[in-house]
């Protein structure tokens, strides 16, 4: 069984494309093109299910058309509309390079540590609905909301799932 802490969200399937089972993926992280992994994970009724990729091609800078094994008709592809798509962390971490760009949702489940305040808690959620992307950090006492911005990040340790921050004084 695949657990939520083993994956990170990369996008959403939007609609079928054509009549042969292709489905459109709106993504915010093209890791599936940069890291060798034979499948993507779809969240179906709260359960993470792997689907093997037959082929894919890009249709713009943030959309790809994907054909999954066993999905060979427009009707079958239509069932995937609105499904969130995830990528397995283990494949990403095996292929991690220093110059890889992370999506904000990659940090869900990471421990946040500030240079001055110390351990803040776990990043439970990323809110990308506002103008500024926000991290929702929870610890045993309270919730902290901070802007998710590269200028606050000092270091990332994907293997230990820790993000080291240097937040401006007075932010928390």
C-alpha positions as CSV (number, residue, x, y, z in Angstrom):
1,X,0.0,0.0,0.0
2,X,1.3,3.4,-1.0
3,X,1.3,6.0,1.8
4,X,1.0,9.8,1.5
5,X,4.5,10.4,2.9
6,X,5.9,8.2,0.1
7,X,4.6,10.5,-2.7
8,X,4.3,14.2,-3.7
9,X,1.8,15.9,-5.8
10,X,2.9,16.9,-9.3
11,X,-0.4,17.8,-11.0
12,X,-3.9,16.9,-12.0
13,X,-5.5,14.9,-14.9
14,X,-7.9,17.3,-16.6
15,X,-9.7,15.7,-19.5
16,X,-9.4,13.0,-22.2
17,X,-7.6,13.9,-25.4
18,X,-8.8,12.1,-28.5
19,X,-10.3,8.7,-28.8
20,X,-7.4,6.4,-28.0
21,X,-7.2,6.8,-24.2
22,X,-4.8,9.8,-23.9
23,X,-5.5,12.0,-20.9
24,X,-4.3,15.6,-20.4
25,X,-2.0,16.2,-17.3
26,X,-1.7,19.7,-16.0
27,X,1.5,19.6,-14.0
28,X,3.6,22.0,-11.8
29,X,6.6,19.7,-11.7
30,X,7.9,17.8,-14.8
31,X,9.8,15.3,-12.7
32,X,8.2,12.4,-14.6
33,X,10.3,13.6,-17.6
34,X,13.5,14.2,-15.7
35,X,13.6,11.1,-13.4
36,X,13.3,7.5,-14.6
37,X,10.2,6.0,-13.2
38,X,7.8,3.7,-15.1
39,X,4.6,4.9,-13.4
40,X,2.7,7.8,-11.9
41,X,0.4,7.5,-8.9
42,X,-3.2,8.6,-9.0
43,X,-5.3,9.4,-6.0
44,X,-8.6,7.5,-6.5
45,X,-11.1,7.8,-3.7
46,X,-8.2,8.5,-1.3
47,X,-6.2,5.5,-2.3
48,X,-2.9,5.9,-4.1
49,X,-2.9,3.7,-7.2
50,X,0.1,3.3,-9.6
51,X,-0.6,3.5,-13.3
52,X,2.2,2.5,-15.8
53,X,3.0,5.0,-18.5
54,X,2.9,3.7,-22.1
55,X,3.9,7.1,-23.5
56,X,3.6,10.8,-23.1
57,X,4.2,14.0,-25.0
58,X,4.2,17.6,-24.0
59,X,1.5,20.0,-25.1
60,X,2.9,23.3,-23.8
61,X,5.1,24.1,-20.9
62,X,2.7,22.9,-18.2
63,X,0.6,20.2,-19.9
64,X,1.4,16.7,-21.1
65,X,-0.7,14.1,-22.9
66,X,-0.2,10.7,-21.2
67,X,-1.3,7.2,-22.2
68,X,-1.5,4.7,-19.3
69,X,-1.4,1.0,-19.8
70,X,-4.9,-0.4,-20.0
71,X,-6.5,2.9,-20.8
72,X,-7.3,2.7,-24.5
73,X,-10.5,4.6,-25.1
74,X,-12.0,8.0,-24.6
75,X,-14.5,6.5,-22.1
76,X,-11.9,5.0,-19.9
77,X,-9.8,8.2,-20.1
78,X,-12.8,10.3,-19.1
79,X,-12.9,8.5,-15.7
80,X,-9.6,10.1,-14.8
81,X,-10.8,13.7,-15.2
82,X,-10.1,15.6,-12.0
83,X,-7.8,13.0,-10.5
84,X,-4.7,14.2,-8.7
85,X,-1.3,12.8,-9.8
86,X,1.6,12.1,-7.6
87,X,5.2,11.0,-8.0
88,X,7.0,8.4,-5.8
89,X,9.6,10.1,-3.6
90,X,12.0,7.0,-3.7
91,X,12.6,7.5,-7.4
92,X,13.1,11.2,-7.0
93,X,15.5,10.8,-4.1
94,X,17.6,8.2,-5.9
95,X,18.1,10.6,-8.8
96,X,18.5,13.8,-6.7
97,X,21.0,16.3,-8.0
98,X,21.9,19.6,-6.5
99,X,20.3,21.6,-9.4
100,X,16.9,20.0,-9.3
101,X,14.0,22.4,-8.8
102,X,11.5,21.3,-6.2
103,X,7.7,21.9,-6.4
104,X,6.3,23.4,-3.2
105,X,4.1,20.3,-2.6
106,X,7.3,18.2,-2.4
107,X,7.9,19.6,1.1
108,X,4.7,18.3,2.6
109,X,5.8,16.0,5.4
110,X,9.1,17.8,5.8
111,X,10.3,19.0,9.2
112,X,10.9,22.8,9.1
113,X,13.8,24.1,11.1
114,X,14.5,27.9,11.4
115,X,18.0,29.1,12.0
116,X,16.9,31.3,14.9
117,X,13.7,29.8,16.3
118,X,14.8,26.1,15.9
119,X,12.3,23.4,15.1
120,X,9.0,24.8,13.9
121,X,7.1,21.5,13.2
122,X,6.0,19.5,10.1
123,X,4.8,21.1,6.9
124,X,1.3,19.7,6.7
125,X,-0.1,21.6,3.8
126,X,0.9,23.9,1.0
127,X,-1.6,26.6,0.0
128,X,-1.1,27.7,-3.6
129,X,-4.5,29.4,-4.0
130,X,-3.3,32.8,-2.8
131,X,-1.0,35.2,-4.5
132,X,1.8,34.0,-2.2
133,X,2.3,30.3,-1.7
134,X,2.1,29.4,2.0
135,X,3.4,26.6,4.1
136,X,1.1,25.4,6.9
137,X,3.3,24.1,9.7
138,X,1.9,22.2,12.6
139,X,3.6,21.2,15.9
140,X,2.1,19.9,19.1
141,X,1.2,23.4,20.3
142,X,0.0,25.4,17.3
143,X,-0.1,26.1,13.6
144,X,2.3,28.5,11.8
145,X,1.7,29.9,8.4
146,X,4.7,31.2,6.6
147,X,5.3,32.3,3.0
148,X,6.9,29.6,0.9
149,X,9.7,31.5,-0.8
150,X,13.2,30.5,-2.0
151,X,14.8,33.4,-0.2
152,X,13.9,31.9,3.2
153,X,15.4,28.4,2.4
154,X,18.9,27.8,3.5
155,X,19.2,24.1,2.8
156,X,17.1,21.1,1.9
157,X,17.8,17.6,3.0
158,X,15.5,15.4,1.0
159,X,16.7,12.1,2.5
160,X,16.0,13.2,6.1
161,X,13.0,15.2,5.0
162,X,14.2,18.4,6.6
163,X,14.0,22.0,5.2
164,X,16.3,24.5,6.9
165,X,15.0,28.1,6.9
166,X,16.2,31.5,7.8
167,X,13.0,33.5,8.4
168,X,13.0,37.3,8.9
169,X,12.8,38.4,12.5
170,X,9.2,38.9,13.7
171,X,7.6,36.6,11.1
172,X,6.7,33.9,13.6
